[in-house]
């Protein structure tokens, strides 16, 4: 691959739908784990005081006032310029850098509200759904290779696309039983083999950000959790079991008659003394005697959504006056502010919740897990809303208000508790809407602040901890991959057909004449070839290029995966798979060959293959995930999603450097194709200065300085062929830290 000049060394471094409120009543806990919530009156007074401040959004004002109360006197970093903002927000919201045309369109817009309008447009973009499906897949540890994992990824993708509220997504994951794949949500329970102890730790840490697994064997040494707390929480999953059909090898989750979670723990009492543990929810909930303002707003919103759905349903069944229906919806919205309507919605929502996942058919539902889901996702469970708000904040801002993000405890308090309360309240009031939460954060000055340059380390740390400056963040592995594809015009072919014909030799083995049972071996090979011809193609992108490529992957068609899941869900009785005659015969011959393999000898033969080396690369957001360990995405931080609490590692390493230096993706992105704009500027217009400026805009989303233009031209002219010289220079830009890190 490319090693263009000493200049390169200077640049390189390792551097759904509107359900009613499940306002579950606070349970009687064994032991409370959270202190009493802040006095609502004091909280309201703080918000009113913050609103009086000047400048920024309401979020910025809340942060400013809290920093003032904490005695922070540092001045914040300025808000970034338009192009820096453009690059950052594209990477964060749709997981790629902007194209040259998108940069030009944003620069041409003179509106004062163009940043907010851009955010709205990106949130509506199809890639927003893809990018935040990855966020959820990491959070829920969804694995395409696990039982029903592909269907679960497709289901989450559809849920995000349709705007399913976060509480509903989580409720379904906790409660669903059924066959892997046919009931996509069941992958969450099956992902930990339906083990009650494992699921207790996962549910607490993933949905509420509280680590309780340590209390499984003994009272938590650093927190208020006791072993009895843990067993009571695990008991909600006590009847859940993983079942495998011995004939079809089908995996599904179902409910048993007896709980397997017994108390006292094994070894602490005789077997006959151990009894099924009664489920208990040990988290402190907001008092049920009052209805906080954010729950009132949630009730109002969901009442309005329900009224609108009812109006549409009536309009579809009879000729109703639309104005009358909308007036009725408005009246219902006003009534929602009352306590009686809140109770009515709660009852209706609980009734709806009990009917969830009836599609699983013969699989029993779990009353215990329904109760658990209602408690976990209740707007009165502050851990639930705070956990999600903190995770999204950390993803977009670069540092959690509670850090690590899944360790809410008295020993790890929030740096800005009032800011976290504000985010959680707004998230609940929005109907647990992901898009609203993202928009709230990204529209703020906090998100749009610059990095700290040239300051002492202590001051930089204090600015970042106080959210007065943005920490340096490397792109997510998927964002880096798709940004290289975007910068290099690799989403489609960029070379003229036949321009890059290449020849390779493939090693094959044939049976040596008169060696062992030659006829038997050849017959089995022919049957295997026939079956292979009838098998459906897995991926079109892999047809042209021979050999394995650790920078590509199998792309999932979420629509087809879900369609298959729905079709499978119609089948209520498992059917044994019937093998074709060819498959049975080939299986028989393969078995015979195993006993006669010693007598068979092979000859190595090389076959010549010619292909057009004109690759295209799909989006990494649609690849089956997690990728194999050697893949680009894994090398740059994607986890295997096996270990609870394992976050992406963004530390640089030598494998990353070598993949960027020598990888096919970077190499192909660097080459200048006849079908991309750069070719016209260089080969036809012969405008070297314009080509350098274009390279900077395509790859770094900015204009180069005069010195940078001069240095770039010297690199390009060092090669006799100007196209190859530009390829060398683009390779340098793709390998510099500025490309990999968010501005």
C-alpha positions in Angstrom: 0.0 0.0 0.0 1.0 3.7 0.1 4.1 5.1 1.9 4.3 8.4 0.0 6.9 10.6 1.8 8.3 11.8 5.1 5.4 14.2 5.2 3.2 11.2 5.9 5.2 10.4 9.1 4.5 13.9 10.4 0.7 13.3 9.9 0.5 9.8 11.4 0.3 9.0 15.1 -1.4 6.6 17.3 -2.8 9.2 18.6 -45.2 3.1 20.4 -46.6 4.4 20.3 -48.3 6.5 22.9 -49.1 3.9 25.6 -50.6 5.2 28.8 -48.4 5.9 31.7 -47.4 2.8 33.7 -47.3 4.8 36.9 -46.5 1.8 39.1 -47.0 2.4 42.8 -43.8 2.2 44.8 -43.3 -1.3 46.2 -42.4 -2.2 49.8 -38.6 -2.5 49.5 -36.4 -4.8 51.6 -33.9 -2.0 51.8 -33.8 1.4 50.1 -30.9 2.1 47.8 -31.6 5.7 46.9 -31.9 8.7 49.2 -35.2 10.6 49.2 -35.7 12.6 46.0 -35.1 16.3 45.9 -38.0 18.4 47.3 -40.2 19.2 44.2 -40.7 22.8 45.4 -36.9 23.4 45.7 -36.4 21.8 42.3 -39.1 24.0 40.8 -37.5 27.1 42.4 -34.1 26.2 41.0 -35.6 25.9 37.5 -37.3 29.2 37.7 -34.0 30.8 38.8 -32.2 29.2 35.9 -34.7 30.5 33.4 -33.9 34.1 34.4 -30.3 33.7 33.2 -29.4 35.0 29.8 -27.9 33.1 26.8 -28.2 29.6 25.6 -31.0 27.0 25.9 -32.8 26.1 29.1 -30.4 23.2 29.5 -27.4 25.6 29.3 -29.0 27.8 31.9 -29.5 24.8 34.3 -25.9 23.9 33.9 -24.7 27.4 34.3 -26.6 27.9 37.6 -25.4 24.5 38.9 -21.8 25.3 38.1 -22.2 28.7 39.9 -23.5 26.9 43.0 -20.5 24.5 42.8 -18.2 27.5 42.8 -16.9 27.0 39.2 -15.5 30.4 38.0 -13.9 29.3 34.8 -15.1 30.8 31.5 -16.5 28.3 29.0 -14.9 27.6 25.7 -16.6 29.4 22.7 -19.1 27.7 20.5 -17.6 26.1 17.4 -17.9 27.5 13.9 -20.3 26.3 11.3 -18.1 23.7 9.5 -16.8 22.3 12.7 -20.4 21.9 14.0 -21.5 20.4 10.7 -18.8 17.7 10.8 -19.5 16.9 14.5 -23.2 16.7 14.3 -23.1 14.5 11.1 -20.8 12.1 12.8 -22.9 12.0 16.0 -26.3 11.8 14.5 -25.9 9.8 11.3 -22.4 8.3 11.8 -20.5 9.8 8.8 -18.9 13.0 7.7 -20.8 15.3 5.4 -20.3 15.2 1.7 -18.9 18.1 -0.3 -22.4 18.9 -1.6 -23.8 18.9 1.9 -21.1 21.2 3.1 -21.8 23.6 0.2 -25.6 23.6 1.0 -25.0 24.4 4.7 -22.6 27.2 3.9 -25.1 28.7 1.4 -27.8 28.8 4.1 -27.8 32.2 5.7 -30.6 31.5 8.1 -29.9 32.1 11.8 -31.8 28.9 12.7 -29.9 26.7 10.2 -28.2 24.6 12.9 -31.5 23.7 14.5 -33.0 23.0 11.1 -30.1 20.8 10.2 -30.5 18.9 13.5 -34.2 18.3 12.7 -33.3 17.1 9.2 -30.6 14.7 10.5 -32.9 13.2 13.1 -35.4 12.5 10.3 -32.7 10.9 8.2 -32.8 7.1 7.7 -29.2 6.8 8.8 -30.2 8.3 12.2 -32.2 5.1 12.7 -29.2 2.9 11.7 -26.8 4.8 14.0 -29.0 4.7 17.1 -29.8 1.0 16.4 -26.0 0.5 17.0 -26.3 2.5 20.3 -29.2 0.2 21.5 -27.4 -2.9 20.2 -24.4 -2.0 22.4 -26.6 -1.2 25.3 -28.7 -4.3 25.2 -25.7 -6.5 24.0 -27.6 -7.8 21.0 -25.6 -10.3 18.9 -26.6 -11.2 15.4 -25.0 -14.7 15.9 -26.9 -15.5 19.0 -30.3 -17.2 19.2 -32.7 -14.8 17.5 -30.1 -12.0 17.5 -30.5 -11.0 13.9 -34.3 -10.6 14.4 -33.7 -8.6 17.6 -31.5 -6.2 15.8 -34.1 -5.8 13.0 -36.8 -5.3 15.6 -34.9 -2.6 17.5 -34.2 -0.9 14.1 -37.9 -0.9 13.4 -38.7 0.4 16.9 -36.4 3.3 16.5 -37.7 4.0 13.0 -41.3 4.1 14.2 -40.4 6.2 17.3 -41.4 3.5 19.8 -40.9 5.1 23.3 -37.9 3.9 25.2 -40.0 2.6 28.1 -42.0 0.4 25.7 -38.9 -1.0 24.0 -37.5 -2.0 27.4 -40.8 -3.3 28.7 -41.0 -5.7 25.7 -37.5 -6.9 26.1 -38.1 -7.7 29.8 -41.4 -9.5 29.3 -41.3 -11.3 26.0 -41.4 -15.1 25.8 -41.4 -17.1 22.6 -39.3 -18.7 20.0 -36.0 -17.2 19.1 -36.4 -15.2 15.9 -40.2 -15.5 15.7 -40.5 -13.2 18.8 -37.5 -10.9 18.2 -37.6 -9.3 21.7 -36.9 -12.6 23.4 -33.3 -12.4 22.4 -32.6 -10.2 25.4 -33.6 -13.0 27.8 -32.0 -15.7 25.8 -28.8 -13.7 25.5 -28.0 -14.8 29.0 -29.6 -18.2 28.7 -32.6 -17.2 30.7 -30.5 -17.5 33.9 -32.3 -15.6 36.7 -29.1 -14.6 38.4 -27.5 -13.2 35.2 -30.7 -11.5 34.2 -31.0 -9.8 37.5 -27.6 -8.2 37.1 -28.2 -7.3 33.4 -31.6 -5.8 34.0 -30.4 -3.6 36.9 -27.2 -2.5 35.1 -28.6 -2.0 31.6 -31.9 -0.4 32.3 -31.2 1.4 35.5 -27.4 1.9 35.6 -27.0 0.1 39.0 -24.5 -2.7 39.5 -25.9 -5.4 41.7 -24.2 -8.5 40.5 -21.6 -8.3 43.3 -24.4 -9.0 45.8 -25.1 -12.4 44.3 -22.6 -14.2 46.6 -22.5 -11.8 49.6 -23.7 -8.4 50.7 -22.2 -5.7 48.5 -19.0 -4.4 50.1 -19.2 -0.9 48.8 -22.9 -0.2 48.4 -26.2 -0.8 50.3 -27.2 -3.9 48.3 -27.6 -7.1 50.3 -27.6 -10.7 49.1 -31.3 -10.8 50.0 -31.9 -7.8 47.9 -30.3 -9.5 44.9 -32.2 -12.8 45.4 -35.5 -10.9 45.7 -34.8 -9.0 42.5 -33.6 -12.2 40.6 -36.8 -14.0 41.7 -38.8 -12.0 39.1 -37.0 -14.3 36.5 -37.3 -17.4 38.7 -39.8 -19.2 36.5 -38.3 -18.2 33.2 -36.5 -21.0 31.4 -34.6 -21.6 28.2 -36.0 -24.6 26.3 -34.5 -26.3 23.2 -36.6 -28.6 21.0 -34.6 -31.8 20.7 -36.0 -32.5 17.2 -35.8 -29.1 15.5 -33.1 -27.5 17.7 -35.4 -24.5 18.1 -34.6 -22.3 21.1 -37.3 -20.5 23.0 -38.0 -18.9 26.4 -41.0 -20.0 28.4 -42.4 -19.9 32.0 -42.2 -22.9 34.3 -44.4 -23.7 37.3 -41.8 -23.4 40.0 -39.3 -20.7 40.7 -35.6 -21.8 40.7 -34.5 -18.9 42.9 -34.5 -20.3 46.4 -33.7 -18.6 49.7 -31.5 -19.0 51.8 -28.7 -19.5 49.2 -27.2 -22.9 48.6 -24.8 -23.8 51.4 -26.4 -21.5 53.9 -29.3 -23.8 54.8 -30.4 -27.4 54.4 -32.1 -28.3 51.1 -35.5 -28.8 52.8 -35.3 -25.4 54.4 -34.7 -23.5 51.1 -38.0 -22.1 49.7 -38.8 -20.2 46.5 -37.9 -16.5 47.0 -40.7 -13.9 46.7 -40.0 -11.3 44.0 -39.1 -7.9 45.6 -38.1 -4.6 44.0 -35.6 -2.9 46.2 -35.3 0.5 44.4 -36.6 3.7 45.9 -39.4 5.2 43.9 -40.8 8.7 43.8 -43.7 9.1 46.3 -47.1 8.1 45.0 -48.9 10.7 47.1 -48.0 13.4 44.6 -47.8 13.7 40.8 -44.6 15.5 39.8 -44.8 18.0 37.1 -42.9 15.9 34.5 -45.4 13.0 35.0 -48.3 15.5 34.5 -46.7 16.5 31.2 -46.3 12.9 30.3 -49.9 12.1 31.0 -51.0 15.1 29.0 -48.9 14.0 26.0 -50.0 10.4 26.0 -53.7 11.4 26.5 -53.3 13.6 23.5 -51.7 10.8 21.5 -54.4 8.4 22.5 -57.2 10.9 21.5 -55.5 11.4 18.1 -55.4 7.7 17.5 -59.0 7.3 18.5 -60.0 10.1 16.2 -58.2 8.5 13.3 -59.8 5.2 14.1 -63.3 6.8 14.1 -62.5 8.6 10.9 -61.6 5.3 9.3 -64.8 3.5 10.4 -67.4 6.2 9.7 -67.8 9.6 8.2 -67.1 11.8 11.1 -66.5 15.6 11.2 -62.7 15.9 11.5 -63.0 19.3 13.3 -65.3 17.7 16.0 -62.8 14.9 16.5 -59.9 17.2 16.9 -61.9 19.3 19.3 -62.6 16.2 21.3 -58.9 15.4 21.3 -58.1 18.9 22.6 -60.7 18.5 25.4 -59.2 15.2 26.4 -55.8 16.9 26.5 -57.0 19.4 29.0 -58.6 16.8 31.2 -55.3 14.9 31.3 -54.0 17.4 33.8 -56.3 15.9 36.4 -55.5 13.0 38.7 -58.5 11.0 37.7 -57.4 10.8 34.1 -53.9 9.8 35.2 -55.4 6.8 37.1 -57.6 5.9 34.1 -54.6 5.9 31.8 -52.6 3.8 34.3 -55.3 1.2 34.4 -55.6 1.1 30.7 -51.9 0.9 30.2 -51.6 -2.0 32.6 -54.4 -3.8 30.8 -52.6 -3.2 27.5 -49.3 -4.4 29.1 -50.8 -7.7 30.1 -51.8 -8.4 26.5 -48.3 -7.6 25.1 -46.6 -10.4 23.2 -49.7 -12.6 22.9 -48.3 -13.1 19.4 -46.0 -15.7 21.0 -49.0 -18.0 20.9 -48.3 -21.1 22.9 -45.7 -19.5 25.1 -46.9 -18.5 28.6 -46.5 -15.0 29.7 -45.0 -14.1 33.1 -46.9 -12.1 35.6 -43.8 -11.6 37.6 -41.8 -10.1 34.7 -44.8 -8.0 33.7 -44.7 -6.5 37.2 -41.0 -6.1 37.0 -41.2 -4.3 33.6 -43.9 -1.9 35.0 -41.7 -1.1 38.0 -38.5 -0.7 36.0 -40.0 1.5 33.3 -42.2 3.5 35.6 -41.8 7.3 35.4 -41.5 7.2 39.2 -38.4 5.0 38.9 -35.8 7.8 38.7 -33.0 5.4 37.9 -34.7 4.4 34.6 -34.9 7.8 33.1 -31.6 9.0 34.6 -29.8 6.0 33.2 -30.9 6.6 29.6 -30.4 10.4 29.8 -26.9 9.8 31.2 -26.0 7.3 28.5 -27.1 9.5 25.6 -25.4 12.5 27.2 -22.1 10.6 27.5 -22.4 9.4 23.9 -22.9 12.9 22.5 -20.9 15.1 24.9 -18.0 12.7 25.6 -18.4 12.3 29.4 -21.2 11.0 31.6 -22.8 13.1 34.4 -22.4 9.8 36.2 -19.2 8.2 35.1 -18.9 5.3 34.5 -22.3 5.4 33.0 -23.6 2.2 34.5 -22.5 2.8 38.1 -25.1 4.8 39.9 -24.3 4.6 43.6 -23.6 6.8 46.6 -19.9 6.1 46.1 -20.1 7.4 42.5 -22.4 10.5 42.7 -23.4 12.5 39.7 -21.1 15.5 39.0 -24.2 17.6 38.2 -27.3 16.0 39.9 -29.6 18.9 39.0 -28.6 18.8 35.3 -29.2 15.0 35.3 -32.6 15.6 37.0 -33.5 18.1 34.3 -32.5 15.8 31.5 -34.4 12.9 33.1 -37.5 15.0 33.6 -37.6 16.3 30.0 -37.0 12.7 28.8 -40.0 11.4 30.7 -42.2 14.4 29.8 -41.4 13.8 26.1 -42.9 10.3 26.3 -39.5 8.7 26.7 -38.7 9.8 23.2 -35.1 9.2 22.0 -35.2 11.9 19.3 -36.4 14.5 21.7 -33.6 13.7 24.1 -31.0 13.8 21.3 -32.3 17.1 20.0 -32.4 18.6 23.5 -28.7 17.9 24.0 -27.4 18.6 20.5 -29.1 22.0 20.3 -27.4 23.2 23.4 -24.2 25.3 23.7 -22.8 22.5 25.9 -22.7 20.1 22.9 -21.4 22.8 20.6 -18.5 24.0 22.6 -14.9 23.9 21.4 -12.1 21.7 22.7 -9.4 23.0 25.1 -6.1 23.8 23.4 -2.9 24.9 25.0 -4.2 25.0 28.6 -2.6 23.2 31.6 -3.8 19.7 32.1 -5.5 20.5 35.4 -7.5 23.4 33.9 -8.4 21.3 30.9 -9.7 18.5 33.1 -11.7 21.0 35.2 -13.3 22.6 32.1 -14.3 19.2 30.7 -15.7 17.9 34.1 -17.7 21.1 34.4 -19.0 20.7 30.8 -17.5 24.0 29.8 -15.4 22.4 27.1 -15.9 19.4 24.9 -13.5 16.4 25.5 -11.6 15.0 22.5 -13.5 12.0 21.1 -12.4 9.5 18.5 -15.1 8.5 16.0 -17.0 5.3 16.7 -15.6 2.5 14.6 -18.8 2.5 12.5 -18.5 6.3 12.0 -14.8 6.0 11.0 -15.6 3.2 8.5 -18.5 5.0 6.9 -16.6 8.3 6.9 -13.8 6.7 4.9 -16.4 5.4 2.5 -17.9 8.9 2.2 -14.6 10.7 1.7 -13.4 8.1 -0.8 -16.6 7.9 -2.8 -16.8 4.1 -2.2 -20.6 3.7 -1.7 -20.7 3.2 -5.5 -18.1 2.2 -8.1 -15.8 5.1 -9.0 -13.8 3.6 -11.9 -14.8 3.0 -15.5 -15.7 -0.7 -16.0 -12.7 -2.7 -17.2 -10.2 -0.1 -16.0 -8.8 -2.2 -13.2 -8.7 -5.8 -14.4 -6.7 -8.1 -12.2 -5.7 -11.7 -12.3 -5.4 -14.0 -9.3 -4.6 -17.7 -8.8 -6.6 -19.8 -6.5 -5.4 -23.0 -4.9 -7.7 -26.0 -5.2 -7.4 -29.7 -4.6 -8.5 -32.5 -6.8 -8.6 -36.3 -6.0 -5.5 -38.1 -7.4 -6.5 -40.7 -10.0 -6.9 -44.3 -8.7 -6.7 -43.0 -5.2 -9.1 -44.5 -2.6 -12.7 -44.4 -3.6 -12.3 -41.7 -6.3 -15.8 -42.2 -7.8 -17.4 -41.8 -4.4 -15.5 -38.6 -3.7 -16.4 -37.1 -7.1 -20.0 -38.0 -6.8 -20.2 -36.3 -3.4 -18.5 -33.3 -4.8 -21.0 -33.0 -7.6 -23.9 -33.2 -5.2 -22.4 -30.5 -3.0 -21.9 -28.3 -6.0 -25.5 -28.8 -7.1 -26.8 -27.9 -3.6 -24.5 -24.8 -3.6 -26.0 -23.6 -6.9 -29.5 -23.8 -5.5 -28.6 -22.0 -2.3 -29.4 -18.2 -2.1 -26.6 -15.7 -2.4 -25.5 -14.2 0.9 -24.0 -10.9 -0.2 -23.7 -9.3 -3.7 -20.6 -7.3 -2.7 -18.5 -10.4 -2.2 -19.2 -11.9 -5.6 -16.5 -10.0 -7.5 -13.6 -9.9 -5.1 -12.0 -13.3 -4.4 -10.8 -14.2 -0.9 -11.9 -13.0 2.5 -11.8 -9.3 3.4 -11.7 -8.2 7.0 -13.0 -4.8 6.0 -16.3 -6.0 4.6 -19.2 -7.9 6.2 -22.5 -9.5 5.6 -25.1 -6.8 5.3 -28.4 -7.4 7.1 -31.7 -6.6 5.3 -33.7 -5.6 8.4 -37.0 -5.7 6.5 -36.5 -9.2 5.2 -35.3 -10.4 8.6 -38.5 -9.1 10.3 -40.7 -10.4 7.5 -39.3 -13.9 8.1 -39.8 -13.5 11.9 -43.4 -12.6 11.3 -43.9 -15.5 9.0 -42.3 -17.9 11.6 -44.6 -16.5 14.2 -47.6 -17.8 12.4 -46.5 -21.4 12.9 -47.8 -22.7 16.2 -46.5 -26.2 15.9 -42.8 -27.0 15.3 -42.2 -29.1 12.2 -39.1 -31.2 11.6 -36.9 -30.1 8.8 -37.0 -32.6 5.9 -33.8 -33.1 4.0 -33.9 -33.4 0.2 -32.8 -36.6 -1.5 -29.6 -35.0 -2.7 -28.8 -33.8 0.9 -29.4 -37.3 2.3 -27.2 -38.9 -0.3 -24.4 -36.4 0.1 -24.5 -36.9 3.9 -24.3 -40.6 3.5 -21.4 -40.4 1.1 -19.6 -37.9 3.4 -19.9 -40.4 6.2 -18.5 -43.1 4.1 -15.6 -40.9 2.9 -14.6 -40.3 6.6 -13.8 -43.9 7.0 -11.9 -44.1 3.8 -10.0 -40.8 3.9 -6.7 -42.4 4.6 -6.7 -44.0 1.2 -7.5 -40.8 -0.7 -4.7 -38.6 -2.0 -5.1 -35.0 -3.4 -3.2 -33.0 -6.0 -2.8 -29.2 -5.6 -4.0 -27.3 -8.7 -4.0 -23.5 -9.3 -7.0 -22.0 -11.1 -6.7 -18.6 -12.8 -9.4 -16.0 -12.0 -9.8 -12.6 -13.6 -11.9 -9.9 -12.1 -12.6 -6.1 -12.3 -11.1 -4.6 -9.1 -13.7 -1.8 -8.8 -15.1 -2.3 -5.3 -17.9 -0.6 -3.5 -18.5 -0.7 0.2 -21.8 -0.7 2.1 -22.6 0.9 5.4 -21.1 -0.6 8.5 -24.3 0.3 10.3 -26.1 -2.5 8.5 -23.4 -5.2 9.0 -24.2 -8.2 11.1 -22.8 -7.3 14.5 -20.6 -7.8 16.4 -18.1 -8.4 13.6 -15.4 -11.0 13.7 -12.4 -10.1 15.9 -10.2 -9.3 13.0 -12.7 -7.0 11.4 -12.1 -3.2 11.1 -15.0 -2.5 13.4 -13.6 -4.7 16.2 -10.1 -3.4 15.8 -11.4 0.1 16.3 -13.4 -0.6 19.5 -16.6 -2.5 18.8 -17.0 -5.1 21.6 -18.2 -8.7 21.3 -21.2 -7.7 23.5 -20.6 -10.7 25.7 -19.4 -9.1 28.9 -21.8 -7.0 31.0 -20.6 -3.4 31.4 -17.8 -3.7 28.8 -17.6 -0.3 27.0 -15.8 0.4 23.7 -12.1 0.9 24.0 -11.0 4.0 22.1 -7.3 3.7 23.1 -5.0 3.7 20.0 -3.0 0.6 19.2 -0.7 -0.7 16.6 -3.3 -2.9 14.9 -5.4 0.2 14.2 -2.4 2.0 12.7 -1.5 -0.9 10.5 -5.1 -1.3 9.3 -5.3 2.4 8.3 -1.8 2.4 6.7 -2.2 -0.9 4.8 -5.9 -1.6 4.7 -7.9 -2.1 1.5 -10.6 0.4 2.6 -8.1 3.3 3.1 -6.2 2.3 -0.1 -9.3 2.3 -2.3 -10.6 5.6 -0.7 -7.3 7.2 -1.6 -7.3 6.2 -5.3 -8.8 8.8 -7.7 -11.6 7.3 -9.8 -12.6 8.5 -13.2 -16.2 8.8 -12.0 -15.6 11.1 -9.0 -15.3 15.0 -9.0 -11.6 14.9 -8.2 -10.7 13.4 -11.5 -12.4 16.2 -13.4 -10.5 18.9 -11.4 -7.1 17.2 -11.9 -7.2 15.5 -15.2 -9.5 17.9 -17.2 -9.3 21.3 -15.5 -5.7 20.7 -14.3 -6.4 22.9 -11.3 -4.0 21.6 -8.6 -4.9 24.3 -6.1 -8.6 23.5 -6.5 -7.9 19.8 -6.2 -6.1 20.3 -2.8 -9.0 22.5 -1.5 -11.4 19.8 -2.7 -9.4 17.1 -0.9 -9.6 19.1 2.4 -13.3 19.6 2.1 -14.0 16.0 1.2 -11.9 14.5 4.0 -11.5 17.1 6.8 -14.6 19.3 6.1 -12.7 22.6 6.0 -10.6 24.9 3.9 -6.8 24.4 3.9 -4.5 27.2 5.0 -2.0 28.7 2.5 0.9 26.7 4.1 -1.2 23.5 3.9 -1.8 24.1 0.2 1.9 24.5 -0.5 2.8 21.3 1.4 0.1 19.3 -0.3 1.3 20.4 -3.7 4.8 19.4 -2.9 3.6 15.9 -2.0 1.5 15.5 -5.1 4.2 16.7 -7.4 6.7 14.3 -5.9 4.9 11.6 -8.0 5.3 11.8 -11.8 1.6 10.9 -12.2 -0.6 13.6 -10.7 -3.5 11.1 -10.0 -1.2 8.9 -8.0 0.3 11.9 -6.3 -3.2 13.0 -5.2 -3.9 9.4 -4.0 -0.7 9.7 -1.9 -1.9 13.0 -0.4 -5.5 11.7 0.3 -3.9 8.7 2.0 -2.0 11.1 4.3 -5.2 13.0 5.2 -7.1 9.8 5.9 -4.4 8.7 8.3 -4.0 11.9 10.3 -5.5 12.4 13.8 -7.7 15.2 12.6 -9.7 12.8 10.4 -10.2 10.2 13.1 -11.1 12.5 16.0 -14.3 14.6 16.2 -13.6 18.4 15.9 
